[in-house]
Amino acid sequence: MDDGRNTMISGSYYADGVLSSAVALEIGRDGRIAAIGADASASDAVIVPGVPNLHSHAFQRAMAGLAEGAGGDFWQWRETMYRFLAVLSPDDVRAIAAQLYVECLLHGYTAVAEFHYLHNAPDGRPYDDPSEMANAIVAAAEDAGIGLLMLPVLYRRSGFGGTQAGDAQRRFVLSRDAYARLVEDLAARVAVGVAPHSLRAVTPEELAWAVDLAGTRPIHIHIAEQTGEVDACLAWSGARPVQWLLDHAPVDHRWCLVHATHIEGAEIHGIAHSGAVAGLCQTTEANLGDGVFPLVEYLAAGGRFGIGSDSHVSTSPVEELRWLDYIRRLETRTRRSLGAGLLDRATEGGARAFGFTPYGGIGGRADLVVLDPEHPALVGRSGRSVLDGWLFSGNTNPVRDVMVGGAWVVRDGVHVRGELIAAEFRAAMRRIAARL
């Protein structure tokens, strides 16, 4: 990668809700922002903090569009997903993930939380190196130059009450000992958190064990994505999923509750008051017909959120934020909008879900996105209207340059290794097509 450390970057800088002109950012040797000061000779570039992508299943990038004829609900889509992942090799996963991460970087995501549950060989047996699939993800992130939070998934059951995992889930299942070793192995090389897949995929005892294993690390969990999941949890426990979690687990600032689509009343206030982040993945939730998160009520309660691309039907933070805003306009039949405030909240909440603090200020990671001020969506704009132009004007991409941890990975709209990664992705897709 083109190493941009020990340099000065100048332009208009957006941080803490304010776009300040004539600013210089000094990037330290550690890849963090060392200083922010005035620069009368600054260029007219627009610099914004990169957006954290807090929820990803990288392999699903390669099946986007393949499940549109799969039937009428999430559970039928899941069967198509199971058949697809059954043919994937570690080399395939590395190529798919690298392509995904390049696409994310080109649109302004600078870090990804990989919710990784594809652990075993297709027959369910561990690879000779139990970390082989996880290593493919780590290598892909290194290839692309994106920041990575690795979230190895603890997946033990197929339903509430401890039902044994089925054959279609055999690539996911690890023993507790194997899972703990995987977390330890990854932690020696990359930022890592703990991810019990969902309340239906672990027993209460396994969930408690995973939380103890996490310690101070981030904890991410799928929850309340589907009404069928809510109904099954009620039948099992007498409580809705989020309420059960709040009652039985130490939910706090470490936690990211992914989706949390079907929440109400006390659950909304419980998440908000816990300090946890709601992980909203609007394009995936729309694609799967999940439902609508109660954002208006949640924000009124003081809740935090971040965004993720999840199944990667879109790899653009702008599209996630537009969906988030436009659905609420349709619900309320008004044009009330947070505008650039959506970006502020998604960046702050995403950083919290990664364990990044501070973010965008001195001492924060130098994860920066440079927007082209001459792009049609931005030209002639000033102040926050520049950000509104990025979020709400057109579908062409004004992202010009991207820096991750002090190193340039996108220059003039081109990823520094994009052509090679795209060629490897095309080869992987041809291999996969021959197996399906």
N, C-alpha and C positions, 0 to 999 in steps of 0.2 A: 504494500500500500504506500501511497505518497504520504510521507510523514510530515504533518503540518505543525508539529510541536515546536516550541521556542519561537513562535511567530506571533505577529499581531494581526488581528482581523478587525477591519473597521467598516462602519456603515451605520444604518439605523438599527437599533437593537430593541427587541420586544421582550420585556420581562416584567413580572409583577403587574400585568395589565396595562403597561405603558410602553408606547413606542417612542424611544428617545433617538433623536438624530445626532450625528457627529459623535459616535461612540467608538472607542477602541477596546478590544478584548485581547488581553495577553494570555496565551495558552502556555501553561507550565510543562515541565518535563514529565510530570506524572499524568499528563492528559487531562488535567483539570483547569478550570478558569482561575488564573492567578490574580488577575486584576481587571477592573473595568474603569475606564476613564474617558475623559473628553478628548476628541481629536478633530480639530477644525478642518483638517484636510481629508476627512473620511470620505469614502466613496458613497454612492447612493444605493448601495446594496441593502437589502432588508434581511436581517439576521434574526432567527427565532430559535428557541430551544427545540431540539428534536422531540418527536412524540414517542413515548414508550408504547409498545404494542403488548398488552398484558396477557393476551391469550392466543396461543397458536397450536394447531395440530399440523405440523409442516407437511406431512405426507398427503393431506387432503387437498393441497394445492393441485396435485396431479389428477384428482377426480372431479374437480369443479366442472360442472356441466354434464357429467356422466350420469347423475342420479335424477335428472329432471323428469324422467319417465318412471321413477321408482314407486310411485303410488302417492297416496293422499296424506301421509303423516310422517312425523319424525321417525317412528319405529320402522316403517318400511324403508326410509332413507338409510337407517342404520344397517339394515340387512345388506343393502348395496355396498355400503362402506366396508362391512366385514368381508365380503367377497373380494373387494378391491385390495384391501391390505394383506390378504392371504398370499398374494403373489410377490410382495415386495421384498427385495434383498437390502442389506445394508448399503451397497453401492447405489441402488436406486434411491434410497432415502436420502443419502448424502447429496445426490444430484438434484433431487426435487427440492430439498430444503435450501440449498445454495441458490437456486433460481428464485425461490420464494423470497429469500432474504434480500436478494438484489432488487426485486420489484418493490419490496417494502422500503428499502433505502431510497430508491428513486422517487418515491412519493412523500418522503419526510418522516417515516419511522426510523428511529436510530437504535432501538433496542427491542428485543423480543423475549417474551417469557414462553418458553417451549414446554407445553403440557404434554409430556412424553410418556406414552403408555405402550408403545410397540417394542417390547423387550426381547421376546423369544423368537426362535425359528418358526416357520409356518406350522410345523407339527407340534409346537408347544415346548419343545426341548430347549434348554438354554444353549446359546452359542458357546463355543470353546472359551471365548472371552465373553463373560456375561455382560460386559459393558459395550459390546460391539455396536449395537444399535445406537446407544447413547453417544458413543464416540463418533458415529456418522453425523449426528446433529452438531456436536461440538466442532468437528472438522468443517462442516458446511458454514457455520457461523464465522469461523476463522477465514475460510475462503472468501466469503462475502464482505467481511469486516464489520459485521453488525454486533452490537452489544448483546449479550446473552445471559438470561437467567434460566438455568436448567431446572425443570420441575419434573423429576422422575415421579411417575404416578404409581400409587399403591392401589391395585385393583385385585380384589380377592373374591368377590361374590357377583352373582348375576341379578340379585334382587333383595329387597328389604327382608330382614329376618334371617340372613345368612345363607340364602340359597346358593348352592355350589355354582361356580362359573361354568358356562357351557363351552362346547367345542369351538364355537366362533370366537370366543374370548381367550383362547389358550395362549395366544401370543402376548397377552397382557399380564398374566398371573405370575407373581413372584412370591416366594416365602418371605416372612418377615426378615429372616437373616440375610437372604439374598438382597432384599430391598435396602436394608441398612448398609450392606457392603457397597451397593451401587451409589447411595448417597455419599458415603465416605470417599469413594473413589473419585466421584465427580467434584466433590468439594476441594480436592487437592489441585484441581485444574481450572475451575470455573465457578462463578457465582451459582449457588444452588439453593433451592427451597424444597419444601415437602408438599406433595399433592395427593391426599386421599381423593380418589376419583370423584366420589359422590357418596351420599348416605346409602344408596342402594348397593354400592360396590364394596363397602367395608362394614363390618359389624361395629357396634358401639365400642367394644373392647379394642378392635383394630384401629379405630379412629383415635381413641385416647392414646394408644401406643405411638401412632404417627405424630400426634401433637407433642408428645414427650420427646420424640426423636428430633423434631424440628428445633427445639430450643428457641433461640432468638431469630431463626431464619423465617423467611416468608412462608405462609401456608395458603395454598390455593385449593379451591374445591368447586366442582360443578354443583349447582343447587337450584331446585325449583324452576327448571327450564321448561318443563312440560306439565300440562294439567294432569296427565296420566301419572306422572311421578308424584304430584301432590296427593292425588287420590290414593295411591299405593302407600304413601307414607302415613296418611291418616288411618288407613286400614290396619297398618302395622303397629303404629304407636299412639294413635289418637291425637296427634299433633301435625301441623303443617311442617314441611322440611326446615324452613328457616327458623321457625319457632322452636322446633326440636333442637336444632343446632345451638341456638342462643341459650337454651335451658341446660344443655348437657356438655358444652365445650367452652373453653375460655376464649371466646371470640374477642379480638382486640385489633390493634393497629397492624399486626402481622398478617392479618387475614385478607384474602381477596375472595369474595363470593361471586363466582362466575355465573352470569345470567341473572339469577335471583328474579326471574321474570314475574313469577306469580307470588307476589307478596302483598300483604294488606295490613292496615291498622298497626298493631303492636310490632309486627315484623319490620315495617318500614322504619319506625322510630328506634327499634332495637338495633338494626344495622347502623343507622346514623349515629346513635349514641355510643356504639361499641368502638368506633374509630376504624372499623373495617372499610374496605373499598368494594363497591359493586363493580364487577367486571362486565361491561356492556359490549355486546358484539352485534350491532344492529343489522348489518347486512346478512350475517349468518342467521340470526334470529328471524329475520324476515324471510330468507330463503327457505327455512325449515318450517315456517308457520308457527313459531313458538308462542307468540303473544307479544304484548306491549308492556314494558317496564313502566311503573308509575313514577316517572321522573319528576313531575311537578311536585307531587306530595313528598317525594324523597328529598329533593333539594330544599323544600320548605322546612323539613325536619333537620337540615344541616348535614345531609348525607354527602359522601364523597364518591366519585366514580372515575374510572378510567375506561379506555376503549381497547378492543382487541379485534383482530381480523379472523380468528377462530378457524373456520373451514376455508377461508381465503377465496370466496367468491368475489371479493374485492380485496385489494392490497393497498388501499388509499385511506389514510386517516381523514381526509376531507370527506369522502363518501360516508364513512361511519358517522361523522359529526353532522353532516347534512340530514341523514336519516333520523338521527337523534332529535334534531330540531324540527324537521318537517312533520314527523309523526305527531309531535306535540301541538304544532299549529293546526293540524287536521283535527286532533282531539278537542282543542279548545275553540276552534273556528276563529282564531285570532292570528295576528302576525307578531305576537309577543315572541321575542327571540333573545337568547343570551349572546348571539353574535360571537365575537371573538372570546367572550367569556367561556364558551364551550371549550375552546382550545386551552384556556388557562386551567379549567377544572380537570380536563382530561390529562394534561401534562402533570399537574400536581398529584392527582389521584394515581396516575400510572407510576410516577416516581415512587410514591409511597408503597405501591404493590410490589415494586422491585426492591425496596429497601434503599432507594437512592435518596439521600438527603445531604445537603440542600441540592436543588436542581435549578439550573439557570442562573444562579448567582455565584459569587466568589467561593471557590472551593468545590463547586459542582462539576460534574463530568462535562468535558467539552464536547457534548453532543449537540451539534449546531446545524441548522438548515439555512441556507442562503437562498432567498427568493430573488428572481430576476425583476428588477423594478421597471423594465421595459416590456414585460409581458403584458398582453392586452388586458388581462384581469386586474393588473396593478398599476399600469401607467397613469400618471396624473393624480394618483391618490396620495393621501397623507394621513398620519395618525392611525387610529384604529380601523379606518376604512380600508387600509391596506390589507389587514387581516380579514376583514369581511369580504374583500375582493377575492382573496385566496379561497375562502371557505364557500362563497356563494355565487361565484361568477364563472360560468363555463366549465368545460371538462378537459381543457388542455392543462398541462402541468407546469406551473411556474417555478418549480424547484430547480435551482441551477447547480448548487454545490451542497455536499453533505459531508460533515466531519463527525467522526465517532471516536471518542476518547482521545481527541487531539490529532487524529490522522484523517486526511482527506480520502474518502472512498468514492465520492461522486464529484466529477468536475465537468462543468458546462453540460450538465444533463446526461453525462455518460458515466457508467460505473467502470471503475478502473480494470476490473476483470470480467466485465459483463459478457463479452463475446465468448470467451472460453467456457464460462459457466453455462451460457445458453446452449452451446454445442453439446456439453455433457448432459444437459437436461433433455435435449432432443433425442440423444442416443438412449437415455434411460426410458423415455416414453415409448420408443419403438420396441424396446425389450419387453416392457410391461404389456403393451398391446398384443404382443405375440403370445403372452401367457394367459391373457384373460379369455 
